[in-house]
């Protein structure tokens, strides 16, 4: 054994193999849980993005109403000054 390198499964004991199998099974399980978590998070992100888009539309509507109101007010004031002359 002196000088020989440990390569792969060459010198693996039954305990090593058992631990390897357990670790692989746990890794697969965690990978599945990670995929589920990722889907959950992506779903939440999508919902939040939709809410934000809706809020932006509402803000834009409010700003549009203010701009329209201001334009109407300016128009009324201009017409009042024109008629007073």
SEKE-257391 format. One line per field, with one value per residue: residue in three letters; x, y, z of N, C-alpha, C in turn. Coordinates in steps of 0.1 Angstrom, whole numbers, plus 5000, padded with zeros to 4 digits. Example, Ala and Ser with C-alpha at 12.3 -4.5 7.8 and 13.67 -1.06 7.14 Angstrom:
<sites>
code = ala, ser
n.x = 5132, 5128
n.y = 4943, 4978
n.z = 5078, 5071
ca.x = 5123, 5137
ca.y = 4955, 4989
ca.z = 5078, 5071
c.x = 5132, 5129
c.y = 4967, 5000
c.z = 5078, 5079
</sites>
This chain:
<sites>
code = unk, unk, unk, unk, unk, unk, unk, unk, unk, unk, unk, unk, unk, unk, unk, unk, unk, unk, unk, unk, unk, unk, unk, unk, unk, unk, unk, unk, unk, unk, unk, unk, unk, unk, unk, unk, unk, unk, unk, unk, unk, unk, unk, unk, unk, unk, unk, unk, unk, unk, unk, unk, unk, unk, unk, unk, unk, unk, unk, unk, unk, unk, unk, unk, unk, unk, unk, unk, unk, unk, unk, unk, unk, unk, unk, unk, unk, unk, unk, unk, unk, unk, unk, unk, unk
n.x = 5008, 5020, 5030, 5011, 4983, 4952, 4926, 4895, 4871, 4889, 4901, 4880, 4860, 4833, 4819, 4827, 4815, 4788, 4784, 4789, 4768, 4746, 4752, 4749, 4722, 4711, 4720, 4706, 4680, 4681, 4686, 4662, 4645, 4656, 4649, 4621, 4619, 4630, 4611, 4590, 4600, 4603, 4577, 4567, 4582, 4572, 4546, 4550, 4562, 4541, 4523, 4537, 4538, 4511, 4508, 4524, 4510, 4487, 4498, 4507, 4482, 4471, 4489, 4485, 4458, 4462, 4479, 4461, 4441, 4455, 4462, 4436, 4428, 4447, 4439, 4413, 4419, 4434, 4414, 4397, 4412, 4414, 4387, 4382, 4395
n.y = 4988, 5012, 5040, 5037, 5053, 5064, 5057, 5065, 5040, 5021, 5014, 5015, 5010, 4991, 5007, 5032, 5031, 5029, 5054, 5071, 5064, 5072, 5100, 5107, 5102, 5120, 5144, 5143, 5145, 5171, 5185, 5182, 5195, 5221, 5228, 5229, 5250, 5270, 5273, 5281, 5306, 5319, 5321, 5338, 5361, 5367, 5374, 5396, 5413, 5417, 5430, 5454, 5464, 5469, 5489, 5509, 5515, 5525, 5548, 5562, 5567, 5585, 5606, 5613, 5622, 5645, 5660, 5664, 5678, 5701, 5711, 5717, 5737, 5757, 5762, 5772, 5795, 5810, 5814, 5830, 5853, 5861, 5867, 5889, 5910
n.z = 5000, 5005, 4988, 4969, 4955, 4967, 4949, 4938, 4943, 4952, 4977, 4994, 5023, 5036, 5053, 5044, 5019, 5026, 5039, 5017, 5000, 5017, 5019, 4992, 4988, 5006, 4994, 4970, 4979, 4991, 4968, 4955, 4973, 4971, 4945, 4947, 4966, 4951, 4930, 4945, 4955, 4931, 4922, 4942, 4937, 4911, 4917, 4933, 4914, 4897, 4914, 4918, 4892, 4889, 4909, 4898, 4875, 4887, 4899, 4876, 4865, 4884, 4882, 4856, 4858, 4874, 4858, 4836, 4850, 4857, 4832, 4823, 4841, 4835, 4809, 4814, 4829, 4810, 4791, 4805, 4809, 4782, 4775, 4792, 4781
ca.x = 5000, 5029, 5033, 4999, 4973, 4938, 4918, 4881, 4866, 4899, 4903, 4868, 4855, 4819, 4814, 4829, 4804, 4775, 4784, 4788, 4754, 4738, 4754, 4743, 4708, 4708, 4722, 4695, 4668, 4683, 4684, 4647, 4639, 4660, 4641, 4608, 4621, 4633, 4598, 4582, 4605, 4601, 4563, 4565, 4588, 4563, 4534, 4554, 4564, 4527, 4518, 4545, 4534, 4498, 4510, 4530, 4498, 4479, 4506, 4506, 4468, 4470, 4497, 4477, 4447, 4468, 4483, 4449, 4435, 4464, 4460, 4422, 4429, 4454, 4430, 4402, 4425, 4438, 4402, 4391, 4420, 4411, 4374, 4382, 4401
ca.y = 5000, 5024, 5045, 5036, 5063, 5060, 5061, 5061, 5030, 5010, 5010, 5019, 5000, 4990, 5019, 5043, 5030, 5032, 5068, 5077, 5062, 5081, 5114, 5110, 5102, 5133, 5154, 5143, 5150, 5185, 5191, 5183, 5206, 5233, 5230, 5233, 5263, 5280, 5275, 5289, 5320, 5326, 5324, 5350, 5372, 5370, 5381, 5410, 5421, 5421, 5441, 5466, 5469, 5475, 5501, 5518, 5519, 5534, 5561, 5568, 5572, 5596, 5617, 5617, 5630, 5658, 5668, 5669, 5689, 5713, 5717, 5723, 5749, 5767, 5766, 5781, 5808, 5817, 5818, 5841, 5865, 5864, 5873, 5901, 5921
ca.z = 5000, 5005, 4974, 4961, 4958, 4969, 4937, 4937, 4952, 4953, 4991, 5002, 5032, 5036, 5060, 5034, 5008, 5032, 5041, 5004, 4996, 5025, 5015, 4979, 4989, 5012, 4984, 4960, 4986, 4992, 4955, 4952, 4982, 4966, 4933, 4952, 4972, 4939, 4924, 4955, 4955, 4918, 4923, 4950, 4929, 4900, 4923, 4937, 4902, 4892, 4923, 4916, 4879, 4891, 4916, 4888, 4866, 4895, 4900, 4863, 4864, 4893, 4876, 4844, 4862, 4879, 4846, 4829, 4858, 4856, 4818, 4822, 4849, 4827, 4798, 4819, 4832, 4797, 4784, 4813, 4805, 4768, 4775, 4800, 4773
c.x = 5008, 5032, 5021, 4990, 4960, 4930, 4904, 4877, 4876, 4900, 4892, 4863, 4840, 4813, 4816, 4818, 4791, 4774, 4782, 4774, 4744, 4739, 4748, 4728, 4703, 4709, 4711, 4682, 4669, 4681, 4670, 4641, 4643, 4652, 4627, 4609, 4622, 4619, 4589, 4586, 4602, 4586, 4560, 4570, 4578, 4551, 4538, 4556, 4551, 4521, 4524, 4541, 4520, 4499, 4515, 4519, 4490, 4485, 4505, 4492, 4466, 4477, 4490, 4465, 4451, 4472, 4471, 4442, 4442, 4462, 4446, 4422, 4436, 4446, 4419, 4408, 4428, 4425, 4396, 4399, 4416, 4397, 4373, 4387, 4390
c.y = 5013, 5028, 5045, 5047, 5057, 5065, 5056, 5051, 5019, 5005, 5014, 5007, 5000, 5003, 5031, 5043, 5034, 5048, 5076, 5076, 5072, 5096, 5117, 5111, 5116, 5145, 5155, 5149, 5166, 5192, 5193, 5194, 5220, 5237, 5235, 5247, 5274, 5283, 5284, 5304, 5327, 5329, 5337, 5362, 5377, 5378, 5395, 5419, 5426, 5432, 5454, 5472, 5475, 5488, 5512, 5524, 5529, 5548, 5569, 5574, 5585, 5608, 5622, 5626, 5644, 5666, 5673, 5680, 5702, 5720, 5723, 5736, 5760, 5772, 5775, 5795, 5816, 5822, 5830, 5854, 5870, 5872, 5886, 5913, 5927
c.z = 5000, 4991, 4965, 4965, 4959, 4957, 4937, 4947, 4955, 4967, 5000, 5011, 5030, 5043, 5051, 5024, 5014, 5034, 5028, 4999, 5004, 5021, 5001, 4979, 4996, 5002, 4974, 4967, 4988, 4979, 4952, 4960, 4976, 4954, 4937, 4958, 4961, 4932, 4932, 4954, 4942, 4917, 4931, 4943, 4918, 4906, 4927, 4925, 4897, 4901, 4920, 4902, 4881, 4899, 4906, 4879, 4874, 4896, 4887, 4861, 4872, 4887, 4864, 4847, 4867, 4867, 4838, 4836, 4857, 4842, 4817, 4830, 4842, 4816, 4803, 4822, 4820, 4791, 4792, 4810, 4791, 4768, 4783, 4791, 4765
</sites>
